Amino acid sequence: MSSKPREQAARDLASVLPDRAHDLARLLILIDDSEPVVTVVGKYNHGKSSLLNELLGRDAFAVSDRRETVRLSDSVHQGVRWLDAPGLDADVGSEDDREALRAAWLKSDIRLFVHAAKEGELDAKELTLLTELDADRVRTGRQTLFVLSQVDQLPDDAALLDITGPALAYKRRKRVEVLLHHLEENGLGSLQSNVLPLLGDLGESSQGALARLEQQQEQLANVVWRGIVPTLPALLDAQAATHDVIGLCNALSQSIFELYRREADRLLGDDYLIEPDASVATIELADDVGFDDIVVGRAGANGAVREVADVDYGRLRAALSHAIRECVLSLSGHAAQRCRASIAQLTMLARRLEASLAMHEEGLLDRESQVRSETF
């Protein structure tokens, strides 16, 4: 397979396995490069090029007090490709740093990590990189050898011990360092990189849901109201002969509840679990409200006679309309209250999770500090 199809295949795989993009890039390099590769990494002016020239037995790499290595330099000697990477921190955050890290992580089979003795102890960035390289050794089997250069420029053996002491201490605690690094990067770090953005999105979504809920509550009340009120005249006519106000109220309550349940599921069911409470859908009227008989008088054989000519339910209808409206508003308000409670609970749990991640990050950083400050 030519290089272009391989690169396209790697991009296709990386699109579905983004966490393995680095491994795929490494595989492409292994396919293309035939010689084993040894890369020398370290900070600027720590003697990397001089070390390579000594190992090769010839001046293959430029050596100078001023900055010479600005990109990857290489030389093949006895079947081995030697790489001289740009100095770390020679130009912080520039292409040089990226080239150095590319050499260390992608191109190398063996890494030589160079530190100049005259510079004293390793700084935090060097220690961090050593820890990461050693974690890579555990995962891939690639070795990193630590080289202390320019030892001849130290005044005495005591100065050498001042430098090698922390390095030896690091070696003794290396397993703990690697474990902490794995926890930070692959455990807690992975959780934070994946979960924290989701928590941020959840916060924005919750605020948007609260803003929409008032409108949804009003919409729910209106649609139930418009669905029930037109049925009221037929219900009144059906109960007029018996004057059954309680039966009328029960029938209305049942109709309101069934319509509310359907509409609540339609309007809110995609975002919330709605559990309607039938006890809220209750129509109740005052004792003095009911069907009013229209009584007329007429002359009878034994005198004037009073009889019911019709039934007037205008007062009853007005009372029922008001009761229906109150019932519908109560139902929609109850649903909105439950939805707000769900949002509040979700927000609280999200904050707890965020606080837990922060607490464990702080604990891990404290543990790292303790490990690095202890004498082994």
C-alpha positions in Angstrom: 0.0 0.0 0.0 1.4 3.4 -0.9 1.8 6.2 1.7 -1.3 8.2 0.7 -3.8 5.3 1.1 -2.1 4.4 4.4 -2.4 8.0 5.6 -6.0 8.1 4.6 -6.7 4.8 6.3 -5.1 6.2 9.5 -7.1 9.4 9.3 -10.3 7.3 8.9 -9.4 5.2 11.9 -8.5 8.2 14.0 -11.9 9.7 13.2 -13.6 6.8 15.0 -10.8 6.2 17.5 -9.6 9.7 18.4 -7.9 8.5 21.6 -5.6 6.3 19.5 -4.5 8.9 17.0 -1.0 9.0 18.5 -0.6 5.2 18.2 -1.8 5.3 14.6 0.8 8.0 13.8 3.4 5.8 15.4 2.4 2.8 13.3 2.7 4.8 10.1 6.3 5.8 11.1 7.1 2.2 11.9 5.9 1.1 8.4 7.9 3.8 6.6 11.1 3.7 8.6 13.3 0.6 8.3 16.2 1.5 10.6 15.9 1.5 14.4 15.8 5.1 15.7 17.6 6.6 18.7 16.6 10.1 19.6 18.5 12.4 21.9 16.2 14.8 23.8 16.8 17.4 26.5 17.0 21.1 27.1 18.8 23.6 24.9 22.6 23.7 25.2 22.8 20.6 27.4 25.3 18.7 25.2 23.0 16.6 23.0 24.9 17.1 19.8 28.2 16.5 21.5 27.0 13.3 22.9 25.8 12.1 19.5 29.1 12.9 17.9 31.0 10.9 20.6 28.7 8.0 20.1 29.1 8.0 16.3 32.8 8.8 16.4 32.5 11.6 14.0 31.2 15.2 13.8 27.8 14.4 12.3 26.0 17.1 14.3 26.8 20.8 14.6 28.1 21.8 18.1 28.1 25.4 19.2 27.4 27.6 22.3 24.7 29.3 20.3 21.6 27.7 19.2 22.3 25.3 16.3 19.5 22.6 16.3 16.3 24.2 15.3 14.7 21.2 13.6 15.2 17.4 13.6 18.7 16.5 12.5 19.5 12.9 11.7 22.4 10.7 10.7 22.5 7.0 9.9 25.4 5.1 11.3 25.9 1.3 11.2 22.3 0.7 10.5 20.9 2.9 13.2 19.3 6.3 12.6 20.3 8.9 15.2 18.1 11.9 15.7 19.1 15.2 17.3 16.0 17.0 18.5 15.6 20.7 19.1 16.2 21.7 22.7 13.2 21.7 25.0 12.5 25.4 26.0 14.9 26.7 23.4 11.9 28.7 22.1 8.9 27.9 24.4 5.7 26.9 22.7 7.2 27.2 19.2 7.6 24.7 16.4 10.9 23.6 17.9 9.3 22.2 21.0 6.7 20.4 18.9 9.5 18.9 16.8 11.4 17.8 19.9 8.3 16.1 21.3 7.4 14.5 17.9 10.9 13.0 17.9 10.6 11.7 21.4 7.1 10.3 21.1 6.7 9.2 17.5 10.0 8.6 15.8 12.0 7.0 18.6 12.6 3.4 19.4 15.1 4.4 22.2 15.3 7.8 23.9 18.4 9.3 25.4 17.4 12.0 27.9 20.3 14.4 28.4 20.8 16.8 31.3 23.8 19.0 31.8 25.4 18.5 35.2 26.4 22.2 35.4 22.7 23.2 35.4 22.0 21.5 38.7 18.9 19.5 39.5 16.3 18.6 37.0 13.5 21.2 36.8 9.8 20.4 37.0 9.4 20.2 33.2 12.2 17.7 32.8 10.9 15.5 35.7 7.4 15.6 34.2 8.7 14.5 30.8 10.8 11.7 32.3 7.7 10.5 34.1 5.7 10.5 30.9 8.4 8.7 29.0 8.6 6.1 31.7 4.9 5.6 31.6 5.3 5.1 27.8 7.9 2.5 28.5 5.4 0.5 30.6 2.8 0.8 27.8 5.0 0.3 24.7 8.3 -1.2 26.0 10.3 1.7 24.6 13.3 2.5 26.8 14.5 5.9 28.0 18.1 6.2 29.2 19.2 9.1 31.4 22.5 10.7 30.4 24.3 13.2 32.7 26.5 15.4 30.5 29.3 17.9 31.1 30.2 16.3 34.4 33.8 17.5 33.9 32.6 21.1 34.5 31.5 20.4 38.1 33.9 21.6 40.9 33.9 18.4 42.9 32.2 15.1 43.7 29.9 16.7 46.2 28.4 18.8 43.5 27.8 15.7 41.4 26.0 14.0 44.4 23.8 17.1 44.7 22.6 16.4 41.2 22.5 12.6 41.1 20.8 12.4 44.6 17.4 13.7 43.3 17.8 11.6 40.2 18.4 8.5 42.2 15.5 9.4 44.5 13.3 9.7 41.4 14.5 6.3 40.2 13.5 4.7 43.6 10.1 6.3 43.5 9.6 5.8 39.8 6.9 3.2 40.1 4.9 5.4 42.3 5.5 8.3 39.9 4.3 6.3 37.0 1.2 5.1 38.9 0.4 8.7 39.9 0.9 9.8 36.3 -1.5 7.0 35.0 -4.1 8.1 37.6 -3.8 11.7 36.7 -3.8 11.3 32.9 -5.8 8.1 32.2 -8.0 8.1 35.3 -8.8 11.5 36.7 -7.5 13.4 33.7 -9.6 11.4 31.3 -12.7 11.9 33.5 -12.1 15.7 33.7 -11.5 16.1 30.0 -14.6 14.1 29.2 -16.9 15.0 32.0 -16.3 18.6 32.8 -17.3 19.9 29.3 -20.4 17.8 29.6 -21.2 19.3 33.0 -20.7 22.8 31.5 -23.1 21.8 28.7 -25.5 20.5 31.3 -25.5 23.7 33.2 -26.4 25.7 30.0 -29.1 23.2 29.1 -30.6 23.4 32.5 -30.8 27.2 32.4 -32.4 26.9 28.9 -34.9 24.4 30.2 -35.9 26.6 33.1 -36.4 29.5 30.7 -38.6 27.4 28.4 -40.6 25.8 31.3 -42.8 28.9 32.0 -43.9 29.0 28.4 -44.5 25.2 28.4 -46.6 25.6 31.6 -48.8 28.2 30.0 -49.1 26.2 26.8 -50.2 23.1 28.7 -52.8 25.1 30.7 -54.2 26.7 27.5 -54.5 23.5 25.5 -56.3 21.6 28.3 -58.6 24.6 28.9 -59.5 24.8 25.2 -60.1 21.0 25.0 -62.5 20.9 28.0 -64.6 24.1 27.9 -66.4 23.2 24.6 -67.6 20.0 26.1 -69.3 21.7 29.0 -72.7 22.5 27.4 -73.3 18.8 26.5 -72.4 17.7 30.0 -74.8 20.2 31.5 -77.6 19.1 29.3 -76.9 15.5 30.1 -77.2 16.1 33.9 -80.0 18.7 33.8 -82.8 16.2 34.3 -81.3 14.7 37.4 -79.6 17.8 38.8 -76.6 15.6 39.6 -73.9 18.2 40.3 -71.6 15.7 42.0 -71.7 13.4 38.9 -71.1 16.4 36.7 -68.1 17.4 38.7 -66.7 13.9 38.7 -67.1 13.6 34.9 -65.4 16.9 34.3 -62.5 15.9 36.7 -62.0 12.6 34.8 -62.0 14.4 31.4 -59.6 17.1 32.6 -57.2 14.5 34.0 -57.1 12.3 30.9 -56.6 15.3 28.6 -53.9 16.7 30.9 -52.0 13.4 31.0 -51.9 13.2 27.2 -50.9 16.8 26.6 -48.3 16.8 29.4 -46.6 13.8 27.9 -46.7 15.4 24.4 -45.3 18.8 25.6 -42.9 17.7 28.4 -42.4 13.9 28.0 -39.3 14.2 25.8 -37.4 16.0 28.6 -39.1 14.9 31.9 -40.8 11.9 33.4 -44.3 13.1 34.1 -46.3 11.2 36.7 -49.7 13.0 36.9 -51.5 13.1 40.2 -55.3 12.5 39.8 -56.0 14.1 43.2 -55.0 17.5 41.8 -57.6 17.2 39.0 -60.7 17.7 41.2 -63.6 20.0 40.4 -65.4 21.1 43.5 -68.2 23.7 43.9 -69.9 25.5 46.8 -72.9 23.8 48.2 -75.3 26.6 47.1 -74.2 26.2 43.4 -76.3 23.9 41.2 -79.0 23.7 38.6 -81.6 26.4 39.1 -85.2 25.5 38.2 -87.2 28.0 36.3 -90.6 28.0 38.0 -93.7 29.4 36.4 -97.3 29.8 37.7 -100.5 29.0 36.0 -104.2 28.8 36.9 -105.4 25.5 38.0 -108.8 24.0 39.0 -108.0 24.6 42.7 -106.2 27.9 42.2 -102.7 29.0 41.0 -100.2 26.2 40.4 -96.4 26.6 40.3 -94.4 24.2 38.1 -90.9 23.8 36.7 -90.8 25.0 33.1 -87.1 24.7 32.5 -83.7 24.5 34.1 -81.3 27.5 34.2 -77.7 26.5 34.6 -76.1 29.9 33.8 -74.8 30.3 37.3 -73.6 26.7 37.4 -71.8 27.1 34.1 -70.0 30.2 35.3 -68.9 28.5 38.5 -67.8 25.4 36.6 -65.8 27.5 34.1 -64.0 29.2 37.0 -63.4 25.8 38.7 -62.1 24.3 35.5 -59.7 27.2 35.0 -58.4 26.9 38.5 -58.0 23.1 38.1 -56.1 23.4 34.9 -53.7 26.0 36.3 -53.1 23.9 39.3 -52.3 20.8 37.2 -49.9 22.7 34.9 -48.3 24.4 37.9 -47.9 21.1 39.6 -46.2 19.6 36.5 -43.9 22.6 36.2 -43.0 22.4 39.9 -42.0 18.7 39.4 -39.9 19.6 36.4 -38.1 22.4 38.2 -37.4 20.0 41.1 -35.9 17.6 38.6 -33.7 20.3 37.1 -32.6 21.4 40.6 -31.7 17.9 41.6 -29.8 17.3 38.4 -27.9 20.6 38.9 -27.1 19.6 42.5 -25.7 16.2 41.4 -23.7 17.9 38.6 -22.1 20.3 41.2 -21.4 17.4 43.5 -19.6 15.5 40.7 -17.6 18.6 39.7 -16.6 19.2 43.4 -15.7 15.5 43.7 -13.4 15.7 40.7 -11.8 18.9 42.0 -11.3 17.3 45.4 -9.7 14.2 44.0 -7.5 16.3 41.7 -6.3 18.3 44.7 -5.7 15.0 46.6 -3.7 13.6 43.7 -1.6 16.7 43.5 -1.0 16.6 47.3 0.1 13.0 46.9 2.4 13.8 44.1 4.0 16.6 46.2 4.4 14.2 49.1 6.0 11.5 47.0 8.5 13.9 45.5 9.4 15.5 48.8 10.0 12.2 50.7 13.4 10.7 51.0 13.5 7.1 49.9 
